[in-house]
Amino acid sequence: MVNLKQNISVWKCDVFGTIKQRNISVLNRLGGIQQRQYYQRRNPFLEIMENELQKELGDILYQEELA
């Protein structure tokens, strides 16, 4: 029983730690893209990247809800 508890604790840390790190990373990248778009003219590459990151953020937030 103790071994199971330790395994679950490690798994929980790995899964939730990864979700949190991905969330922070995506939010930082989105912030950088949005800031750059504010100060520069339209950039189609950044718009595509922002849309992809928005979708990824949605997936991450859904995973957080499940966890």
Secondary structure, 3 states (H helix, E strand, C coil): CHHHHHHHHHHHHHHHHHHHHHHHHHHHHHHHHHHHHHHCCCCHHHHHHHHHHHHHHHHHHHHHHHC
